[in-house]
Structure formats: C-alpha cells, structure tokens
Amino acid sequence: MTVEWSGILAQLKILKDVGGKNNVPEISEAVMELQRMIIELQEDSIRLLGEIDRLKKDKDLPGKLSFMGPYAFLEGDTEPHCRRCYDVSRRLVHMGKSQRIGLGGRPGRMCPECKGFFRE
C-alpha cells in the first residue's frame, strides 16, 4: 500500500481536533497510524533510492561494455559475461569456466543463468 500525504495530513487534523478534547484513545490511535505511515514512507524512500541508483548504473553501463561473439566484456573485467542475458534482461552474468563437452569437442562456456553453451 502506498501512503499518501493526504492520509498523514488527515491524521494530523484528527490529532489537532481531538487534542483539545483530551480524548486519549483517539489520540493514541492517530499517533500509531501516523507512525505506521511514516515507516512506510521511509521504506518507500529507501526502495526508490535503490532503484534510482540502479538506473544510474544501468544508464552508464553500455559505454563500459564491448561485445565479441556471444560474450559481453565489462571494462576492466577479463571474465566474459553472457551476451544473451544482457540483451534479454540487461543483467551481467559471468560465464562459467571454459570446458569441453563431448569427445573432442571444442571448448566453450556455459551461462549459469540461461544455461546457454557457447563454443569458443
């Protein structure tokens, strides 16, 4: 549930209106509701700040990537990432270690996320 400022203002109005009447149960209830709303706003704020940070990083990422065959390489990282995972979901997933599949097979790497096997 998303807390709206109008809800907080309504609770504050209740406190103001009831405050003069010394109606303690209603005041306590309004204070508890305000505390719940403030906590929810703080949680939303933390979540949104994390999302903003992720979006900023994602925006800068394409300039730091180079592509070679089925691999994506991040600037400063020698291990390849799965190009398919990046193309589909914008996630950088390190490829597994180079391995041989089958008798006399050429080496390749398997993506732990999409399970794609790419020959080298």
N, C-alpha and C positions, 0 to 999 in steps of 0.2 A: 504494500500500500504506500502510495506517495503522500507525504504530509504536505499540506498547502499552508501558506502563510495565513490564509483566511481562517483556518482552523485554530491556529495559535492565537490570532487576534480575538477570535470568539471566546477562547478560554480565558484570555486576559480580561475581556469585558465581563465575564462571569465573576472573576475574582474582584473586579472593581465594584460591580453591582452588589455582590454578596458581602464584600468586605465590611461595609458599613453596618450590616445587619448581624454581624458576628455569627454567621451560620457556618460553624466549623466543619461539619461533614461535607458540605458542598465545596468549601474552600479546599479541603484536603483532596477531594476528588478532582477538582480542577487542576490543582498543583501536580498531582500524579499524572494526569493526562498531558499536561504541558511537558513534564519530564520525559514521558514516552515519546512525544512528538519531537522534542529536541534531540533525543538519542537517535531517532530515525533520520532526522535531518543530518546529523553528524555521520551516520553510516552511509547515507546517500552521497554526502560530500566526499568521503574517503573513496567510495566506489568511482565517482565521477572523476576525481583527481587521478586515480589509477588509469582510467580509460583515456583521459587526456594525455597522460604520459605515454601510454602505449601507442596512441595515434600519432604523437610527435615522432616517436621512434620509427613507426611504420612509414611515415612520410619521408624520412631521411634514408631509409633502407635501400631503395632502388639505386641510388647513386653509389652505394657501397658494395653492390653485387656485380659479379661478372658471371657469364654463363659459358660452359663448354660441354657440348653434348648434353647428356641427361643430368649434368651436375650444375649446381649454383655455388659459387665461391664468394664468401664474405671477405671483404678487405681485411687483411691481417690474420686470416684463418686458413691454415693449409689443408684442413679436412673438408671434403666436399659435402654439400647439402643436397637433398633431393629436390630437383627442379620441379617435378610433378607436384609435390606437396606445396612448394612455394607458389606455383602457378594456380593451383586449385584453392588453397586456403590461406595463402600469404604467411605460412609457417615455415620457419627454417628448421629442418630436421637433419641432423648429421647422419650421413650414410654409415652403414656398418663397415667393418674391416673388409678389405679385398679378400675374396675367397674363390676357389674353383668349384664349380658344380658339374658333376658327371665326369666320366672318363675323358681325359684330355681336353676338358672344357676350358675355354678362356676364362681368365679371372674376371670377376665382377663384384659389385657391391649391392647389398640388399638394404632397402629402406625399412627401418623398424616400424614406421608409421603406416605407410600404404602397402608395404610388403612387395613393392616393385623390385625386380632384379635387373640391374643394368650392367651389360658387358663393357669391359674396358678395352 
